[in-house]
Amino acid sequence: MFTRDELLAVASVAPQGGALPEVFAGAAVDSRLIQRGELFIALRGEQTDGHRFIEAAVRAGAGAVLCAHLDPYATSQNIPQLVVANPVETLQRLAQARLARQPSTQVIGIAGSNGKTTVKEATAVLLAHLAPTLKPVGSFNTEVGVPLTILRLTGEQRYAVLEMGAQRIGEVALLCQIAPPHIGVVTVIGPEHLEYFGSLENVIKGEREIVEALTAEDIAILNDDDPDVRAMAEHTKARIIRFGRSESADVRALDPMGDPLTGMQFTLAYQEEQADVQLNLPGVHAISAALAAASVALCCGMPLVAVADALAEVRPAKRRGEIHHTFNGAMLVDDSYNANRQSALAAIDLLRQAHAEPDARRWLLFGDMLELGVFAPSEHALVGAAAAFSVDELVLVGSEVRATGDGAYAAGMPAERIHYYPASLDDKAALAAAQAQAAAYVREHLKPDDLVLVKGSLGAGMDALVRALLPEPAAESI
């Protein structure tokens, strides 16, 4: 929620075509998401130009438009338009101004190569027990998504839990300027967006920017089990809280046990207190996410026992470990939202460690990992090598995953257990055909006791296979 005066102050131009509403409930850059009375911001991107959708936004009820040039339809409808040189920068300054008006709200920034969304969701669940809490819708973790989230602030929210994503050095630093965090969390470092970062060393530098932005009055929450994250303590003035399983961690997980498919149990330890935790998140790696969220809540004054109890309320975010049953009752894990080597290896570990019937087969349905550049062949091959020892059936869709099949075969997986359905992600028809062929093979050979995990980058569209394997009528969508 922001005011007309705040918008006018940062835009530094007068509206054309009508009077601005006194208050805006929020803003959107997607005409399909605009709510009545909100500000529509027309952005030029690599794939499309938001100015093409101003008419759709106005028809949907936009109260005003922030744009780089006037739109004739908005003008004809007397919808006020603010014409600025750079709508993105104006959006960012507007978010800064809105946040500055509410100094009582603590910002929790979450960075890292993997697990940001899970940590964000878990942190928001915990902090909501203390006070009203704002969190992004989905993964709004960019230079556009973070400001849009801030503009949803209301006066009552004491906490704002924000993801801070990056593809290049400098992007996390920019997000920290827009929304300076009081608590900065770093989850884990891995081979993400190497096409743009260029090296793992640059990934470290980029993710480290969140702790470098913290002041001496702030708190840095670092994964003590990851040496690259642990070393970030040397690059911040903030007070350090470490989470992990080692004795050097401040917030620790003791005696982990259970089925990683349905959720692990462990003892949460902090200072002199301990409490038992039952997670409802798949994967051993979910313990790390739980510890990160617990660390934030403890720093905000939540009692340890209350933290342990509230962690049981956390559920997987959409397409990030959601558990389903297929058309024939087999268990399916939908982890199709995104992928890099680190998260793919965690998914393979989940398949390997999950409890199953003795004759159950473990299926990995794997699509291309994107934004790896020259590192793509080796990164995909390493996933295949790991799958060879943990997966019974490997179903591959895309083009880069050819290297995954080669890596699995070189590591000893029999060729008859590697099923490759080639398609370029740029050829939508070919990709849809490959997805349909892969789904048909799985539907024909899947047994009710089997376990299936679906993984791939968002652009690989592996959620199509999830839909095809669910009970009807969802399967009709492929």
C-alpha positions in Angstrom: 0.0 0.0 0.0 1.4 3.4 -1.0 0.1 6.9 -1.5 -0.4 9.2 -4.4 2.1 11.7 -2.8 4.8 9.0 -2.5 4.3 8.1 -6.2 4.5 11.7 -7.3 7.5 12.4 -5.2 9.6 9.6 -6.8 8.2 10.1 -10.4 8.8 13.8 -10.4 6.3 14.3 -13.2 2.6 15.3 -13.2 0.0 12.7 -14.3 -1.5 12.9 -17.7 -5.1 11.9 -18.5 -6.8 12.0 -15.1 -6.4 12.3 -11.3 -4.4 9.8 -9.4 -6.1 7.7 -6.6 -5.1 8.9 -3.2 -4.0 5.4 -2.1 -2.9 2.3 -4.1 -3.2 -1.1 -2.6 -0.3 -2.4 -4.7 1.2 -2.5 -8.1 1.7 -5.1 -10.9 3.8 -5.5 -14.0 1.6 -8.3 -15.4 -1.7 -7.2 -16.7 -3.1 -10.6 -15.8 -2.4 -10.0 -12.1 -3.5 -6.4 -11.8 -6.2 -5.8 -9.2 -8.7 -3.0 -9.4 -7.3 0.4 -8.4 -3.7 -0.8 -8.5 -0.8 0.8 -10.4 0.2 -0.9 -13.6 3.9 -0.5 -14.4 4.8 -1.1 -18.1 8.3 -2.5 -18.3 10.3 -3.3 -21.4 11.9 -6.8 -21.1 14.0 -9.1 -23.3 10.9 -11.1 -24.4 8.1 -8.5 -24.5 7.2 -4.9 -23.8 4.7 -4.1 -21.0 3.4 -1.1 -23.0 1.6 -3.6 -25.2 -0.5 -4.7 -22.3 -1.6 -1.3 -20.9 -5.0 -1.6 -22.5 -5.5 -5.0 -20.9 -4.4 -3.6 -17.5 -6.9 -0.7 -17.9 -9.7 -3.1 -18.8 -8.8 -5.1 -15.7 -9.2 -2.1 -13.5 -5.8 -0.4 -13.2 -6.1 2.9 -11.3 -3.1 4.4 -13.0 -0.2 3.6 -15.3 3.5 4.1 -14.9 5.1 4.0 -18.3 7.8 5.3 -20.7 5.3 6.7 -23.2 1.6 7.5 -23.3 -0.9 4.8 -24.3 -3.8 6.0 -26.5 -6.3 3.6 -24.9 -5.5 4.7 -21.4 -5.8 8.3 -22.5 -9.2 7.6 -24.1 -10.4 6.1 -20.8 -9.1 9.1 -18.7 -6.7 6.8 -16.8 -3.8 8.8 -15.3 -0.4 8.0 -16.7 3.0 9.0 -15.3 5.5 9.1 -18.1 9.1 8.6 -16.9 12.4 7.7 -18.5 12.9 4.5 -16.5 9.9 2.9 -14.9 12.0 0.2 -13.2 14.1 2.8 -11.4 11.0 4.7 -10.4 9.4 1.5 -9.1 12.6 0.8 -7.0 12.6 4.4 -5.6 8.9 4.1 -4.8 9.6 0.9 -2.8 12.5 2.6 -0.9 10.2 5.5 0.0 7.4 3.1 1.1 9.7 1.1 3.3 11.3 4.2 4.8 7.8 5.3 5.9 7.5 2.2 8.1 10.8 1.9 10.1 9.1 -0.4 12.6 9.1 -3.2 10.0 12.1 -5.5 10.2 13.4 -6.7 6.8 14.7 -10.3 6.6 16.6 -10.9 3.4 17.3 -14.4 2.2 20.1 -15.1 -0.3 21.9 -18.2 -1.5 22.0 -20.6 -4.5 19.3 -23.0 -3.3 16.5 -23.2 -0.7 15.6 -19.5 -0.6 11.9 -20.1 -1.2 11.6 -22.8 1.4 13.5 -20.7 4.0 11.2 -17.7 3.1 8.1 -19.8 3.5 9.3 -21.4 6.8 10.4 -18.0 8.2 7.1 -16.4 7.4 5.2 -19.2 9.1 7.3 -18.8 12.3 7.3 -15.0 12.4 3.5 -14.9 11.8 3.2 -16.3 15.3 4.9 -13.2 16.6 3.3 -10.4 14.5 1.8 -9.8 11.0 4.3 -10.7 8.4 4.7 -9.9 4.7 6.2 -12.4 2.3 6.5 -12.4 -1.5 3.9 -14.2 -3.7 5.9 -17.0 -5.3 9.5 -16.2 -6.0 9.4 -12.4 -6.4 13.2 -12.1 -5.8 14.4 -9.8 -8.5 15.0 -6.1 -8.9 11.3 -5.9 -9.9 9.8 -8.6 -7.7 11.3 -7.3 -4.4 9.9 -3.7 -4.9 6.5 -5.0 -5.9 6.4 -7.0 -2.6 7.4 -4.0 -0.6 4.5 -2.0 -2.1 2.1 -4.6 -0.5 3.2 -3.5 2.9 0.4 -2.4 5.3 0.9 -0.4 8.5 0.4 -3.5 10.7 3.2 -5.7 9.4 6.2 -5.9 11.7 8.3 -8.3 9.5 9.0 -8.4 5.8 10.6 -11.7 4.6 12.2 -11.2 1.2 14.0 -13.5 -1.2 17.0 -11.9 -2.8 18.0 -13.7 -6.0 20.9 -13.0 -8.3 22.3 -14.0 -11.7 25.2 -11.5 -11.7 27.5 -9.7 -9.3 25.9 -6.6 -8.0 22.2 -7.7 -8.1 22.0 -8.7 -4.4 23.7 -5.4 -3.5 21.0 -3.5 -5.5 18.2 -5.4 -3.7 19.8 -4.5 -0.3 19.7 -0.8 -1.3 16.1 -1.1 -2.2 15.2 -3.0 1.0 18.1 -2.8 3.5 17.9 -6.0 5.6 18.1 -6.1 9.4 18.7 -9.8 9.2 20.5 -11.4 6.3 20.4 -15.1 5.7 22.6 -17.1 3.3 21.4 -20.6 2.7 24.0 -22.4 0.6 26.4 -21.8 -2.3 26.3 -23.9 -5.4 26.7 -23.8 -9.2 23.8 -21.4 -10.1 23.5 -19.2 -13.2 27.1 -19.9 -14.2 26.3 -18.6 -17.7 26.1 -15.2 -16.2 28.2 -15.4 -13.0 31.0 -17.1 -15.0 32.5 -19.0 -12.1 31.6 -20.4 -8.6 33.9 -17.7 -7.2 31.7 -15.0 -8.6 28.6 -16.9 -7.2 30.2 -16.5 -3.8 30.9 -12.9 -4.3 27.4 -12.2 -5.5 25.7 -14.0 -2.7 28.1 -12.5 -0.1 26.7 -9.0 -0.9 23.9 -9.5 1.5 26.2 -9.8 4.5 28.4 -7.0 3.3 25.3 -4.7 3.3 24.6 -5.4 7.0 25.6 -2.9 9.7 26.9 -3.6 13.2 23.4 -3.4 14.5 22.2 -6.2 12.1 22.4 -10.0 12.2 24.0 -12.3 9.6 22.6 -15.9 9.7 25.0 -18.2 8.0 25.0 -21.9 7.1 27.8 -23.4 9.2 27.7 -26.6 7.2 28.7 -24.9 4.0 32.4 -23.7 4.1 31.8 -21.0 1.5 28.9 -19.5 3.5 30.8 -19.9 6.8 33.6 -17.9 5.4 31.3 -14.9 4.8 31.5 -14.1 8.5 34.8 -12.4 7.7 33.0 -10.0 5.3 30.4 -8.4 7.5 30.1 -6.1 10.5 27.0 -7.8 11.7 26.5 -10.1 14.6 26.9 -13.7 13.4 24.5 -16.5 14.1 25.5 -19.9 12.6 23.1 -22.8 11.9 23.9 -26.4 11.1 24.8 -29.8 12.5 28.3 -29.2 13.7 29.2 -28.3 17.3 30.4 -24.9 16.1 26.8 -23.9 15.1 24.7 -21.7 17.3 21.4 -23.2 16.2 21.8 -26.9 15.8 20.0 -30.0 14.6 20.8 -33.1 16.8 20.0 -36.7 16.1 18.2 -36.4 12.7 16.1 -39.4 11.8 13.0 -40.5 9.9 11.8 -40.8 6.3 13.0 -37.9 4.2 10.0 -38.4 1.9 7.4 -37.7 4.6 9.6 -35.4 6.8 12.5 -35.8 9.1 12.6 -35.5 12.9 15.4 -33.9 14.9 16.2 -32.1 18.1 16.5 -28.3 17.8 19.2 -26.9 20.1 20.0 -23.3 20.9 22.1 -22.1 23.8 21.0 -24.3 26.8 17.6 -25.3 25.4 16.4 -28.2 23.2 13.1 -29.2 21.7 11.9 -31.9 19.3 10.9 -31.0 15.7 8.8 -32.9 13.3 9.1 -31.6 9.7 6.5 -32.0 7.0 9.0 -31.1 4.2 10.6 -33.7 2.0 14.4 -34.3 2.0 17.2 -34.3 4.5 18.2 -30.9 3.2 14.9 -29.5 4.6 16.6 -29.7 8.0 18.9 -26.9 6.9 16.0 -24.7 5.7 14.3 -25.3 9.0 17.4 -24.3 11.0 17.7 -21.1 8.9 14.1 -20.1 9.6 14.4 -21.1 13.3 17.5 -18.9 13.6 15.6 -15.9 12.3 12.7 -16.5 14.7 14.9 -17.0 17.7 16.7 -13.7 16.9 13.3 -12.1 16.8 12.5 -13.3 20.3 10.4 -16.4 19.6 10.8 -19.1 22.3 12.6 -22.2 21.2 9.6 -24.6 22.0 7.3 -22.4 20.1 9.7 -22.4 17.1 9.9 -26.2 17.2 6.1 -26.6 17.3 5.6 -24.1 14.5 8.1 -25.8 12.2 5.6 -28.6 11.9 3.2 -26.2 10.1 5.5 -25.6 7.2 4.6 -27.2 3.9 6.4 -27.4 0.6 6.0 -24.4 -1.7 4.3 -25.1 -5.0 6.4 -27.4 -7.2 9.2 -27.4 -4.7 8.9 -30.8 -3.2 5.1 -31.2 -3.3 3.9 -34.7 -2.7 1.2 -36.2 -4.9 -0.1 -39.6 -5.8 -0.1 -40.6 -9.5 -3.0 -42.1 -11.5 -2.2 -45.6 -10.1 -1.3 -44.5 -6.5 2.5 -44.3 -6.9 4.1 -41.5 -4.8 5.3 -38.5 -6.8 7.5 -35.6 -5.7 7.0 -32.5 -7.8 10.3 -30.5 -7.6 9.9 -29.1 -11.1 10.2 -25.4 -10.3 13.9 -25.1 -10.7 17.2 -27.0 -10.8 20.9 -26.7 -10.6 23.4 -29.5 -9.9 23.3 -29.0 -6.1 19.5 -29.2 -5.9 19.4 -32.1 -8.4 21.9 -34.1 -6.2 19.7 -33.3 -3.2 16.7 -34.7 -5.1 18.6 -37.8 -6.0 19.5 -38.3 -2.3 15.9 -38.0 -1.4 15.0 -40.7 -3.8 17.8 -42.9 -2.5 17.0 -42.4 1.2 13.2 -42.5 1.0 11.5 -45.6 2.6 9.9 -47.8 0.0 8.7 -51.3 -0.6 11.5 -53.8 -1.4 10.5 -54.2 -5.1 9.8 -50.5 -5.6 11.6 -48.7 -8.3 12.9 -45.1 -8.0 12.3 -42.9 -11.0 14.0 -39.6 -11.8 12.2 -37.6 -14.5 14.8 -34.9 -15.3 14.8 -31.9 -17.6 17.4 -29.4 -18.7 19.2 -27.2 -16.2 19.4 -23.7 -17.7 21.8 -20.7 -17.5 24.9 -22.9 -17.2 26.7 -21.7 -20.4 29.9 -23.6 -21.1 29.5 -25.5 -17.9 26.2 -27.2 -19.0 27.7 -30.5 -20.3 29.8 -31.2 -17.2 27.1 -30.1 -14.7 24.5 -32.3 -16.4 27.0 -35.2 -16.6 27.6 -35.0 -12.8 23.9 -35.4 -12.2 23.8 -38.5 -14.3 26.8 -40.0 -12.5 25.0 -39.5 -9.2 21.8 -40.9 -10.5 23.5 -44.1 -11.7 23.9 -45.3 -8.1 20.5 -44.2 -6.7 17.9 -44.3 -9.5 16.4 -47.3 -11.1 14.8 -45.5 -14.1 16.1 -42.3 -15.5 13.8 -40.4 -17.9 15.3 -37.4 -19.6 13.6 -34.6 -21.5 15.4 -31.8 -23.4 18.7 -31.3 -25.1 21.3 -30.7 -22.4 20.2 -33.8 -20.5 21.9 -35.9 -23.2 25.0 -35.4 -21.1 23.1 -36.6 -18.0 22.4 -39.9 -19.8 26.0 -40.2 -20.9 27.2 -39.5 -17.4 24.9 -42.2 -16.0 25.9 -44.7 -18.6 29.6 -44.0 -18.0 29.0 -44.5 -14.2 27.5 -47.9 -14.8 23.8 -47.5 -15.3 22.5 -50.0 -17.9 21.4 -48.4 -21.2 17.9 -49.9 -21.0 17.3 -47.9 -17.8 18.1 -44.6 -19.5 15.2 -43.2 -21.5 16.0 -40.0 -23.5 13.4 -37.9 -25.2 15.3 -35.2 -27.1 13.9 -31.7 -27.8 15.1 -28.2 -28.0 13.4 -26.0 -25.3 13.0 -23.3 -28.0 10.9 -25.6 -30.1 7.6 -25.7 -28.2 5.9 -28.3 -30.4 8.9 -30.6 -30.2 9.2 -30.2 -26.5 5.5 -30.9 -26.0 5.9 -34.1 -28.1 8.9 -35.2 -26.1 7.1 -34.6 -22.8 4.1 -36.6 -24.1 6.3 -39.5 -25.1 8.1 -39.5 -21.8 4.8 -39.4 -19.9 3.4 -42.2 -21.9 6.4 -44.4 -21.2 6.2 -43.7 -17.5 2.4 -44.3 -17.4 2.9 -47.7 -19.1 5.6 -48.9 -16.9 5.0 -47.3 -13.5 4.0 -49.6 -10.7 1.9 -48.5 -7.6 4.7 -49.0 -5.2 7.2 -47.0 -7.2 8.6 -43.6 -6.3 8.8 -40.8 -8.8 10.6 -37.4 -8.6 10.3 -34.8 -11.3 13.1 -32.2 -11.5 14.2 -29.5 -14.0 14.7 -25.8 -14.6 11.5 -23.8 -14.9 12.0 -23.3 -18.7 12.2 -27.1 -19.2 8.5 -27.3 -18.4 8.7 -30.6 -16.4 5.5 -29.7 -14.6 3.8 -31.0 -17.8 4.9 -34.5 -16.9 3.6 -34.0 -13.3 0.2 -33.1 -14.7 0.3 -36.1 -17.1 0.9 -38.5 -14.2 -1.7 -37.2 -11.9 -5.2 -38.7 -11.8 -7.6 -37.6 -14.4 -8.6 -35.0 -15.5 -5.3 -33.3 -14.8 -3.6 -35.6 -17.3 -5.6 -34.1 -20.1 -3.5 -30.9 -19.9 -0.5 -32.4 -21.7 
